[in-house]
Amino acid sequence: MKKLVLLGNEAIAQGAIDSGLSGAFGYPGTPSTEIIEYIQRSPEAEERKIHKIWSANEKTAMEEALGMSYAGKRVLVTMKHVGLNVAADAFMNSALTGANGGIIVAVADDPSMHSSQNEQDSRVYGKFAMMNILEPSNQQEAYDMQRYGFELSEKFNLPVLLRITTRLSHSRADVVRGELLSENKLSMPKDPNQFMLLPAFARVKYKKLLALQPEYDKVSEESPFNNFTDGKDKSVGIIACGLAYNYLMENYQDNECLHPILKISHYPIPRKMVEKITSECDSILVLEEGMPLIEEMLKGYLGNPLNIKGRLDGTVPRDGELNPTIVRKALGLGQFKSNPIPEIVEKRPPALCRGCPHIDSYKALNTSLEKYGKGHVFSDIGCYTLGFLPPYNAISTCVDMGASITMAVGAASAGLFPSVAVIGDSTFGHSGLTGLLDAVTHKSNVVIIIVDNDTTAMTGMQDSVVTGMIEDICEGIGVEKEHIRIFNPLPNKHDENVKIIEEEINYNGVSVIIPRRPCIHVIGKNKKAGGKK
Amino acid sequence: MKKDIILSGVGGQGILSIATIIGYAAVENEMFLKQAEVHGMSQRGGDVQSHLRISDNKIYSDLIAEGKADLIIAVEPMEALRYLPYLCTDGWMITNTKPYINIPNYPDIESVIAKIDEQPKKVSLDADMIAKEIGTVKCMNMVMLGAASPYLDLPVEKLKEGIRTVFGRKGEKIVNMNLEAFDSGRKAAENK
């Protein structure tokens, strides 16, 4: 087979396609987006009619995947780490229902928060749900783990969590393809109770899940992705997980590492291997991307007589992603000489693009709110979050998907006036509808501005599920028709747009304003295939 | 042969095309490749960089360690300086001198150029101007690739093949313009 040069995310996608995938479900979110985008572009996926349309949010995606698994097919679910919070209800319970067709839940974490609100570690979720976790260290493993993951999922009849991080998601390397597998045939679960979680059934399933744990240990002990390499110098033994293994080996490119190394890319942690390295070495250095999961397990609540180094004792920084320089320091090796950044270099934060419709929406909003002072606008997650930065300083909050509307409802109930929400079209489709329903049923005095640029812009122009339906949705939820206002955010319409916003601020009830103009990147750019419409 | 390269610029300036073409030439030359990119929020006018590593031997890390880059190829002068900690002490800095000013506190361009001139090994050129003479500022990135090409130790023909592959979809005219940009950049660097 010819070598392909693929991003880590693309390797996951190609690996899944080659391993008999029947459908991929997900919601775009950096750094996970390219998995489904690749499947949407793939001629093989098109020919096989693999399902590849974006879902409304991560929870619906996870549930749709469960349905596809119920029908016996292999399915991939993709999301970013904070998306797993949205999908958590379905995800946690999927450990009890288990899978019929294989399920891989691919979650991309973003340590150092390059494009995220936090840096939570999805391995914690995997452990919480008692699932097998795979954490590839390179693009080839990301590819190979699809077949392995589907087989593992079908062996235990349980979903498998695949955890990757930004640098693997967005780094290319050559990948060799393996054997092509055909898709599963449609088949119902053998056990008609499998997906039934009435308490009496759930209790039985939980016991079954608990009883499986020793089996898990055995599989992880024998996993091709966990390796122990012995070394003469037992003063330090090194445990390196996923991507951290590369940063470790990078530092021994020219001279052999004399320390024993345990590479972990399949969890639960391989107990016997861990026992071996900890019993033979005087101290242990744990290198893991994200939170100190293994380090905390080794240390235990009461402490471990072993000298364990890592993120908790400061050998490695407590937060942020790893890199070869940090790992080199932790290994006690000398740093390479170089020069610092000259002082004249200034920060260059991301900004709204020239000609962006959000700029004109914010200018109109700022004028309308001038007399009330700052602090009245709750916002959300998308390009428009950049409206917090100068020169706009137009919004005050960004918490999680959908929180703009609900926080505005809460603040209005506390007596804040005006209480305004700014949310994007795609985010509204993801998590805004239920909040709007609350606004209507609570009869809140809020102005909800749905900035509609016809796309999911920040993640790279994916179709938005609500395109063309926003007014109908709002009306259907119960917003009065005369208080659903639409305007075109353009500089020459500033005054009339300000007037519309002012009128709605002065209406005591739920108003929805829809500034509508396509993202400048949508115009002239062919929308990627596979989406809705 | 092994080259560790930092590519840098501002989101939207086209550093990923440079990376793709060098990567294409390296893979065609039967070398190993790792190319870490920036996707997401920073692409909206923020500073972006790509760690591009090519080698005859297996490469482990997707990121280059500080002090280990052989080359910085920057399509914007301040963005060349931002990654100085990565450049090894005898590494080359290949940079465009035309600033991309999208922040209110962009430093005085004279002092930025002065800092670049302090580099012992550097090639600096106004790639925007060269690109405009050829047709459009859009091919500035290929001018920079051409300027960097003498330092890549890759066959020029393979790099040009990469340009044909990347721009092929856009038609013969665009391909030729980018090839011309490449040649002009290479010539400008050789005359430095």
Interface residues (C-beta under 8 A of the other chain):
Chain A: K3 V5 L7 T30 P31 T33 E34 H114 S115 R167 L168 S169 H170 S171 R172 A173 D174 L243 Y245 N246 Y247 M249 E250 N251 Q253 N323 P324 T325 R328 Q335 F336 K337 S338 N339 P340 I341 P342 I344 V345 E346 K347 R348 P349 P350 A351 L352 C353 C383 L386 M458 T459 G460
Chain B: V10 G11 G23 V27 F32 L33 K34 Q35 A36 E37 V38 H39 G40 M41 S42 Q43 R44 G45 G46 D47 H51 N57 I59 Y60 S61 D62 L63 I64 A65 E66 G67 K68 M78 E79 L81 R82 L84 P85 Y86 L87 C88 T89 N102 I103 N105 Y106 P107 D108 S111 V112 K115
